[in-house]
Amino acid sequence: MASSLPEKSDWAAPASLEDHDVCSPDVPAGSKASCKETRLPGDERHVPSSEVLEAIENVIEGVFKSLAQNKAPVLTVARRSDWRNVKFTDSVGLQMVPRCTMKQVRSDCPRSASRFALMLKILSMIYKMVQSNTYATKRDIYYTDTQLFGSQLVVDNIITDISCMLKIPRRSLHILSTVNGFVAGNLSYTEEDGTKVNCTCGATAVTVPSNVQGIKNLISHAKFMLIVEKDATFQRLLDDDFCNRMSPCIMITGKGIPDLNTRLFVRKLWDSFKIPIFTLMDADPHGVEIMCIYKYGSVSMSFEAHHLTVPSIKWLGLLPSDLERLNIHKDALIPFTKQDQKKLASLQKRPYIACQPMWKKELEIMAASKLKAEIQVLTSLSSHYLSRVYLPNKLQFGGWI
């Protein structure tokens, strides 16, 4: 690999989905209900079952105490999608502030009583799973009673609220994430059950492990890691033998917005190998936001930022400035929609853009042109341009920001 490589070193649910059934005003920061300080790196790994059970028992005890005093029970949770509850630092990304505004899910309010009941229902299910040492996915929980829960999104949001409320990661609650991501390249590891996984087998990708914290014996001689936005591009690079053609590397795709396990896995690989990590995204607001989730995290999962973000990630492509530099014909570009314009305007206001002047410039180019491009646009130059020209030149001559 050329010496120009650097030295080693959740999508936020809209507030309307999260708050539509909450009956109370904000609980002021500084009250007893405010969030505890965010855990430091390493604290997340595994919470003993006894501590999980105790935390749930404490919640239920609080409910019984309120009933004994003839008061309506209330559950207090952080407003996870509120930017006021988030601070940005270069070293961590988007992180929930130590003391944040909260919302109350009340049992005596028609708008929130059903959510209160569903939270207790899921807490009960978690308690039984921890007791019996069994696991379930969020999808499994939803299908135990689809009519009761109404939608998968309701279950997803409640589980994340519970994880934030208890300060316990999802895996320790015995809830498994559905895995969408794939990994390939110069990497091998052993899963929790002893299964040995080798990711170097040609054009076949391996599913990202479902229990990232349980993998061990990670071995790699990779010089860098490449995060690819889309599965189609990832598969094309595999077919072109990119992982071996350039230099030993690891490729990962979350197939769009990355799931929790894919983000945990990227962080795990970074902690293990400290190799440069690059992203290959579409030159559009959606691609930029996905890259920012990997690098800086999402507002709704900011309470687990230390375990999900990798702020050293670099933007390799597709840069808006590349389109003009490579003389991509405008007929191959796609006009912005109103949704694109709105997303881009939101991105330009994000706190992390202010500390990335080169990123800011690229977003300004995108805004001025009102045009976007998918990675596949490079095939207009030649069928193998991405794997044999664009990426090798970018990596050799330092074409990242």
C-alpha positions as CSV (number, residue, x, y, z in Angstrom):
1,M,0.0,0.0,0.0
2,A,1.3,3.5,-0.8
3,S,2.8,5.5,1.9
4,S,0.1,8.1,1.5
5,L,-2.3,6.1,3.6
6,P,-2.6,7.6,7.1
7,E,-0.8,6.1,10.0
8,K,-2.5,3.6,12.2
9,S,-4.2,5.2,14.7
10,D,-29.3,4.7,13.8
11,W,-31.0,6.6,12.2
12,A,-32.7,8.9,14.6
13,A,-36.4,8.2,14.8
14,P,-38.4,11.4,14.2
15,A,-39.5,13.1,17.4
16,S,-43.1,12.7,16.3
17,L,-42.8,8.9,16.4
18,E,-41.2,9.0,19.8
19,D,-43.3,11.6,21.5
20,H,-46.8,11.4,20.0
21,D,-48.1,9.4,23.0
22,V,-46.3,11.3,25.8
23,C,-48.5,13.5,28.0
24,S,-46.0,15.4,30.1
25,P,-43.9,18.5,29.5
26,D,-40.1,18.2,29.7
27,V,-38.6,17.2,33.0
28,P,-36.0,19.9,33.6
29,A,-32.4,19.0,33.4
30,G,-31.0,18.8,36.9
31,S,-34.0,17.0,38.3
32,K,-33.6,13.6,39.9
33,A,-34.9,12.0,36.7
34,S,-32.2,13.5,34.5
35,C,-29.8,11.1,32.7
36,K,-26.8,9.6,34.3
37,E,-23.4,10.4,32.9
38,T,-22.6,8.5,29.7
39,R,-20.5,5.4,30.3
40,L,-16.9,5.4,29.4
41,P,-15.4,3.1,26.7
42,G,-15.3,-0.5,27.9
43,D,-18.2,-0.2,30.3
44,E,-20.7,-1.4,27.8
45,R,-19.4,-4.9,27.2
46,H,-21.6,-7.0,29.4
47,V,-23.9,-6.3,32.3
48,P,-24.4,-9.3,34.6
49,S,-27.9,-10.9,34.6
50,S,-28.2,-10.1,38.3
51,E,-27.8,-6.4,37.6
52,V,-30.3,-6.4,34.8
53,L,-32.9,-8.1,36.9
54,E,-32.3,-5.7,39.8
55,A,-32.6,-2.7,37.4
56,I,-36.0,-4.0,36.2
57,E,-37.1,-4.8,39.7
58,N,-36.3,-1.2,40.7
59,V,-38.6,0.1,38.0
60,I,-41.4,-2.2,39.0
61,E,-40.9,-1.3,42.7
62,G,-41.3,2.4,41.8
63,V,-44.6,1.6,40.1
64,F,-45.9,-0.3,43.2
65,K,-44.8,2.6,45.5
66,S,-46.8,5.0,43.4
67,L,-49.8,2.8,43.5
68,A,-49.5,2.4,47.3
69,Q,-49.5,6.2,47.6
70,N,-52.6,6.5,45.4
71,K,-50.5,8.2,42.7
72,A,-50.5,7.4,39.0
73,P,-47.3,5.5,38.1
74,V,-44.9,7.3,35.7
75,L,-41.9,6.1,33.7
76,T,-39.3,8.7,32.9
77,V,-37.1,8.4,29.8
78,A,-34.7,10.6,27.9
79,R,-35.8,12.5,24.9
80,R,-33.4,10.7,22.6
81,S,-34.2,12.6,19.4
82,D,-33.8,16.0,20.9
83,W,-30.7,17.8,19.7
84,R,-30.7,19.8,23.0
85,N,-29.8,16.5,24.8
86,V,-26.7,16.0,22.6
87,K,-23.2,17.4,22.6
88,F,-20.6,16.9,19.9
89,T,-16.9,16.2,20.5
90,D,-14.3,15.3,17.9
91,S,-13.2,12.3,19.9
92,V,-16.6,10.6,20.4
93,G,-19.1,12.2,18.0
94,L,-22.7,12.8,19.1
95,Q,-23.0,12.0,22.7
96,M,-25.9,12.4,25.1
97,V,-25.2,15.1,27.7
98,P,-24.8,14.0,31.3
99,R,-28.0,15.7,32.4
100,C,-30.7,15.9,29.8
101,T,-34.3,16.8,29.4
102,M,-36.7,13.9,29.9
103,K,-40.2,12.9,29.0
104,Q,-42.8,11.2,31.2
105,V,-44.8,8.3,30.1
106,R,-47.8,8.5,32.4
107,S,-50.3,5.8,33.2
108,D,-53.1,8.3,33.9
109,C,-53.1,10.0,30.5
110,P,-55.1,8.7,27.6
111,R,-52.3,9.6,25.2
112,S,-49.6,7.7,27.0
113,A,-51.4,5.0,29.0
114,S,-51.0,2.4,26.2
115,R,-47.3,3.1,25.8
116,F,-46.9,2.8,29.6
117,A,-48.5,-0.6,29.5
118,L,-46.4,-1.7,26.5
119,M,-43.2,-0.7,28.3
120,L,-44.2,-2.8,31.3
121,K,-45.1,-5.7,29.0
122,I,-41.7,-5.6,27.3
123,L,-39.9,-5.2,30.6
124,S,-41.7,-8.3,31.8
125,M,-40.6,-10.2,28.6
126,I,-37.0,-9.1,29.1
127,Y,-37.1,-10.1,32.8
128,K,-38.3,-13.6,31.8
129,M,-35.6,-14.0,29.1
130,V,-32.8,-12.9,31.4
131,Q,-34.0,-15.3,34.1
132,S,-34.2,-18.2,31.7
133,N,-31.1,-17.2,29.7
134,T,-33.0,-17.1,26.4
135,Y,-32.8,-14.5,23.7
136,A,-35.2,-12.9,21.2
137,T,-35.0,-10.4,18.3
138,K,-37.1,-7.3,18.2
139,R,-39.0,-9.0,15.4
140,D,-39.7,-12.0,17.7
141,I,-41.1,-9.7,20.4
142,Y,-43.3,-7.9,17.9
143,Y,-44.8,-11.2,16.6
144,T,-45.7,-12.4,20.1
145,D,-48.7,-10.1,19.8
146,T,-48.9,-8.0,16.6
147,Q,-52.3,-6.6,17.5
148,L,-51.2,-5.4,20.9
149,F,-48.0,-3.7,19.6
150,G,-49.5,-2.3,16.4
151,S,-46.2,-2.0,14.5
152,Q,-42.6,-3.0,14.6
153,L,-41.5,0.6,15.0
154,V,-43.4,0.9,18.3
155,V,-41.5,-2.1,19.6
156,D,-38.1,-0.8,18.3
157,N,-38.6,2.6,20.0
158,I,-39.7,1.1,23.3
159,I,-36.8,-1.3,23.4
160,T,-34.4,1.6,22.8
161,D,-36.1,3.7,25.4
162,I,-35.8,0.8,27.9
163,S,-32.1,0.4,27.1
164,C,-31.5,4.1,27.6
165,M,-33.7,4.2,30.8
166,L,-31.9,1.3,32.5
167,K,-28.4,2.3,31.1
168,I,-28.0,-1.3,29.9
169,P,-27.0,-2.2,26.3
170,R,-29.5,-4.2,24.3
171,R,-27.5,-7.4,24.2
172,S,-27.4,-7.6,28.0
173,L,-31.2,-7.3,27.9
174,H,-31.2,-10.5,25.9
175,I,-32.5,-8.7,22.8
176,L,-30.7,-9.6,19.6
177,S,-30.5,-7.1,16.7
178,T,-31.4,-8.3,13.2
179,V,-28.2,-8.4,11.2
180,N,-28.2,-6.9,7.7
181,G,-24.5,-6.2,7.2
182,F,-21.8,-8.2,5.4
183,V,-18.0,-8.4,5.7
184,A,-15.3,-9.7,3.4
185,G,-11.6,-9.5,3.1
186,N,-8.5,-10.2,5.2
187,L,-10.2,-11.1,8.5
188,S,-10.8,-14.2,10.6
189,Y,-12.3,-14.5,14.1
190,T,-13.9,-17.0,16.5
191,E,-17.5,-16.6,17.5
192,E,-18.8,-17.0,21.0
193,D,-19.9,-20.6,20.4
194,G,-16.4,-21.5,19.1
195,T,-17.2,-21.3,15.4
196,K,-14.2,-20.1,13.4
197,V,-15.1,-17.6,10.7
198,N,-12.8,-16.8,7.7
199,C,-13.8,-13.8,5.6
200,T,-11.2,-14.3,2.9
201,C,-13.1,-16.8,0.7
202,G,-13.1,-15.1,-2.7
203,A,-16.4,-13.6,-3.9
204,T,-18.5,-14.8,-0.9
205,A,-19.3,-12.4,1.9
206,V,-19.9,-13.3,5.5
207,T,-22.8,-12.0,7.6
208,V,-21.7,-9.6,10.3
209,P,-21.8,-11.5,13.7
210,S,-25.0,-11.3,15.7
211,N,-23.0,-11.1,19.0
212,V,-20.2,-8.7,18.3
213,Q,-19.1,-8.5,21.9
214,G,-18.6,-12.3,22.0
215,I,-16.2,-12.6,19.1
216,K,-12.5,-13.2,19.9
217,N,-9.2,-14.1,18.3
218,L,-9.5,-11.5,15.6
219,I,-6.7,-11.8,13.0
220,S,-6.1,-9.5,10.0
221,H,-3.2,-8.2,7.9
222,A,-5.4,-5.6,6.3
223,K,-3.9,-2.2,5.5
224,F,-7.3,-0.4,5.6
225,M,-11.0,-0.9,5.9
226,L,-13.6,0.2,3.3
227,I,-17.2,0.8,4.3
228,V,-19.5,0.6,1.3
229,E,-23.0,2.1,1.4
230,K,-24.8,-0.2,-1.0
231,D,-24.8,-4.0,-1.3
232,A,-24.7,-3.9,-5.1
233,T,-21.5,-1.9,-5.1
234,F,-20.1,-4.2,-2.4
235,Q,-20.8,-7.3,-4.5
236,R,-19.3,-5.6,-7.6
237,L,-16.1,-5.0,-5.7
238,L,-16.1,-8.6,-4.5
239,D,-16.6,-9.9,-8.0
240,D,-13.6,-7.7,-9.2
241,D,-11.5,-9.2,-6.4
242,F,-10.8,-5.7,-5.0
243,C,-9.9,-7.0,-1.5
244,N,-6.8,-8.8,-3.0
245,R,-6.2,-6.7,-6.1
246,M,-5.2,-3.5,-4.2
247,S,-3.7,-4.6,-0.9
248,P,-5.1,-6.7,1.9
249,C,-8.2,-4.9,3.2
250,I,-11.5,-5.5,4.9
251,M,-14.8,-4.5,3.2
252,I,-18.1,-3.9,5.1
253,T,-21.5,-2.9,4.0
254,G,-24.6,-2.1,6.1
255,K,-26.7,-2.2,3.0
256,G,-27.8,1.4,3.4
257,I,-28.5,2.7,6.9
258,P,-26.4,0.4,9.2
259,D,-28.0,-1.7,11.8
260,L,-26.7,-1.7,15.4
261,N,-24.5,-4.8,15.0
262,T,-22.8,-3.5,11.9
263,R,-21.9,-0.2,13.7
264,L,-20.7,-2.2,16.7
265,F,-18.6,-4.4,14.4
266,V,-16.9,-1.5,12.7
267,R,-16.0,-0.1,16.1
268,K,-14.8,-3.5,17.2
269,L,-12.5,-3.8,14.2
270,W,-11.2,-0.2,14.8
271,D,-10.4,-1.0,18.4
272,S,-8.7,-4.2,17.4
273,F,-6.6,-3.1,14.5
274,K,-6.4,0.7,14.4
275,I,-6.2,0.8,10.6
276,P,-7.5,3.6,8.4
277,I,-11.2,3.4,7.7
278,F,-12.7,4.9,4.5
279,T,-16.2,5.2,3.3
280,L,-17.6,4.8,-0.3
281,M,-21.0,6.5,-0.5
282,D,-23.3,7.9,-3.1
283,A,-22.7,11.7,-3.7
284,D,-26.1,12.6,-2.3
285,P,-27.5,13.8,1.1
286,H,-28.6,10.3,2.0
287,G,-25.2,8.9,1.5
288,V,-23.5,11.6,3.5
289,E,-25.9,11.0,6.4
290,I,-25.1,7.3,6.4
291,M,-21.4,8.1,6.5
292,C,-22.0,10.5,9.4
293,I,-23.9,7.7,11.3
294,Y,-20.8,5.5,11.1
295,K,-18.4,8.3,12.0
296,Y,-20.3,10.4,14.5
297,G,-23.4,8.4,15.4
298,S,-27.1,9.2,15.5
299,V,-29.0,11.4,17.9
300,S,-31.4,8.7,19.0
301,M,-28.5,6.3,19.9
302,S,-26.2,9.0,21.4
303,F,-26.4,7.4,24.8
304,E,-24.2,4.5,23.4
305,A,-21.9,6.7,21.3
306,H,-18.7,5.4,22.9
307,H,-19.4,1.9,21.5
308,L,-20.8,2.9,18.1
309,T,-18.8,5.7,16.6
310,V,-15.4,5.9,14.9
311,P,-14.6,9.6,14.5
312,S,-11.4,8.8,12.5
313,I,-13.4,7.6,9.5
314,K,-12.5,9.4,6.2
315,W,-14.7,10.2,3.3
316,L,-13.1,8.6,0.2
317,G,-15.9,9.0,-2.3
318,L,-18.0,9.6,-4.2
319,L,-17.2,13.3,-3.6
320,P,-19.3,15.9,-5.3
321,S,-16.1,17.5,-6.5
322,D,-15.1,14.2,-8.2
323,L,-18.0,14.6,-10.6
324,E,-16.6,17.7,-12.2
325,R,-13.0,16.5,-11.9
326,L,-13.8,13.3,-13.8
327,N,-16.0,15.2,-16.3
328,I,-19.1,13.1,-15.5
329,H,-21.7,14.2,-18.0
330,K,-24.6,16.0,-16.5
331,D,-27.1,13.7,-18.2
332,A,-25.8,11.0,-15.9
333,L,-26.6,13.0,-12.8
334,I,-29.9,13.1,-10.9
335,P,-31.7,16.4,-10.1
336,F,-32.4,17.0,-6.4
337,T,-35.9,16.4,-5.0
338,K,-37.4,18.6,-2.3
339,Q,-36.6,15.9,0.2
340,D,-32.9,16.0,-0.9
341,Q,-32.8,19.8,-0.4
342,K,-34.3,19.5,3.0
343,K,-31.9,16.7,4.1
344,L,-28.9,18.7,2.8
345,A,-30.0,21.8,4.6
346,S,-30.3,19.8,7.8
347,L,-26.8,18.2,7.3
348,Q,-25.2,21.6,6.8
349,K,-26.5,22.7,10.2
350,R,-25.1,19.7,12.1
351,P,-22.5,20.5,14.7
352,Y,-19.9,18.2,13.2
353,I,-19.9,19.9,9.8
354,A,-18.5,23.1,11.3
355,C,-15.3,21.3,12.3
356,Q,-14.9,19.7,8.8
357,P,-14.2,22.5,6.4
358,M,-13.5,20.2,3.5
359,W,-16.8,18.4,4.1
360,K,-18.5,21.7,4.3
361,K,-17.1,22.7,0.9
362,E,-18.3,19.4,-0.7
363,L,-21.8,20.0,0.7
364,E,-21.7,23.5,-0.8
365,I,-20.8,22.1,-4.2
366,M,-23.7,19.7,-3.9
367,A,-26.1,22.5,-2.8
368,A,-25.0,24.8,-5.7
369,S,-25.4,22.1,-8.4
370,K,-28.7,20.6,-7.0
371,L,-27.5,17.4,-8.6
372,K,-26.7,14.0,-7.0
373,A,-25.0,10.9,-8.3
374,E,-24.9,7.2,-7.4
375,I,-21.6,5.3,-7.3
376,Q,-22.7,3.4,-10.4
377,V,-22.3,6.6,-12.4
378,L,-18.6,5.7,-12.7
379,T,-19.5,2.9,-15.0
380,S,-20.2,5.6,-17.6
381,L,-16.4,6.0,-17.8
382,S,-15.7,2.2,-18.0
383,S,-17.2,-1.0,-16.6
384,H,-14.3,-1.5,-14.2
385,Y,-13.4,2.1,-13.5
386,L,-14.4,2.0,-9.8
387,S,-12.3,-1.0,-8.8
388,R,-9.3,-0.5,-11.2
389,V,-8.9,3.2,-11.5
390,Y,-11.0,5.3,-9.1
391,L,-10.3,3.5,-5.8
392,P,-6.6,2.7,-6.5
393,N,-5.9,6.3,-7.4
394,K,-7.8,7.6,-4.5
395,L,-6.0,5.3,-2.0
396,Q,-2.5,5.8,-3.6
397,F,-2.6,9.6,-3.8
398,G,-4.6,10.4,-0.7
399,G,-7.9,11.4,-2.3
400,W,-9.9,11.4,0.9
401,I,-11.1,14.1,3.3
